[in-house]
Amino acid sequence: MKQKGSWRRVDRLFIALAVLVLLLAGGWFFWFQYRPSMVRARCAAEAEKRADKDEFVYEIIYRHCLRKCGIEYTGQKEDKN
């Protein structure tokens, strides 16, 4: 009889650990994948709307919006030749 109770405790511990891992993985995915992609899409739409087809102004607005939302811009590096 005692063995049955200890298995229940192990099962509960395993389930709790599995739920914790799933929550951590979901939070990681949201913070590092989903949220930045949504911010980039929102900033691109805002920059497109405000830039009036001027590529230089678009880049400035886009980069500013990314910084404001806490995302580092990792676009093309500029050549200084």
C-alpha positions as CSV (number, residue, x, y, z in Angstrom):
1,M,0.0,0.0,0.0
2,K,2.8,2.4,0.8
3,Q,4.3,2.0,-2.6
4,K,1.2,3.1,-4.3
5,G,1.2,6.4,-2.4
6,S,4.8,7.1,-3.2
7,W,4.1,6.6,-7.0
8,R,1.4,9.2,-6.7
9,R,3.9,11.6,-5.2
10,V,6.3,10.9,-8.0
11,D,3.6,11.3,-10.6
12,R,2.5,14.7,-9.1
13,L,6.1,15.8,-9.0
14,F,6.6,14.8,-12.6
15,I,3.5,16.6,-13.7
16,A,4.4,19.8,-11.8
17,L,7.9,19.7,-13.3
18,A,6.5,19.2,-16.8
19,V,4.0,22.1,-16.4
20,L,6.9,24.3,-15.1
21,V,9.0,23.4,-18.1
22,L,6.1,24.1,-20.5
23,L,5.4,27.5,-18.9
24,L,9.1,28.5,-19.1
25,A,9.4,27.4,-22.7
26,G,6.2,29.3,-23.6
27,G,7.4,32.4,-21.9
28,W,10.8,32.1,-23.6
29,F,9.1,31.7,-27.0
30,F,6.8,34.7,-26.4
31,W,9.6,37.0,-25.2
32,F,12.3,36.1,-27.7
33,Q,10.3,35.1,-30.8
34,Y,6.6,36.2,-30.9
35,R,6.9,39.6,-29.2
36,P,9.8,40.9,-31.3
37,S,8.1,39.8,-34.6
38,M,4.9,41.7,-33.6
39,V,6.9,44.8,-32.6
40,R,8.8,44.7,-35.9
41,A,5.6,44.4,-37.9
42,R,4.0,47.3,-36.0
43,C,7.1,49.5,-36.4
44,A,7.3,48.7,-40.1
45,A,3.6,49.7,-40.6
46,E,4.1,52.9,-38.6
47,A,7.2,53.8,-40.5
48,E,5.6,53.1,-43.8
49,K,2.7,55.2,-43.0
50,R,4.7,58.2,-41.8
51,A,7.6,58.1,-44.2
52,D,5.8,59.0,-47.4
53,K,7.9,56.7,-49.6
54,D,11.2,58.2,-48.5
55,E,13.6,55.3,-47.6
56,F,15.9,57.4,-45.4
57,V,13.0,58.7,-43.3
58,Y,11.5,55.2,-43.2
59,E,14.7,53.8,-41.7
60,I,15.0,56.6,-39.1
61,I,11.4,56.1,-38.0
62,Y,11.6,52.3,-38.0
63,R,14.8,52.2,-35.9
64,H,13.4,54.8,-33.5
65,C,10.3,52.7,-33.0
66,L,12.3,49.5,-32.4
67,R,14.5,51.3,-29.8
68,K,11.4,52.7,-28.1
69,C,10.0,49.2,-27.8
70,G,13.2,47.8,-26.5
71,I,14.5,45.9,-29.5
72,E,18.0,46.3,-30.9
73,Y,18.2,46.9,-34.6
74,T,20.3,44.2,-36.3
75,G,19.9,45.2,-39.9
76,Q,22.5,45.7,-42.6
77,K,25.8,47.2,-41.5
78,E,26.8,50.5,-43.3
79,D,29.9,50.7,-45.4
80,K,32.2,53.6,-44.5
81,N,34.3,53.6,-47.7
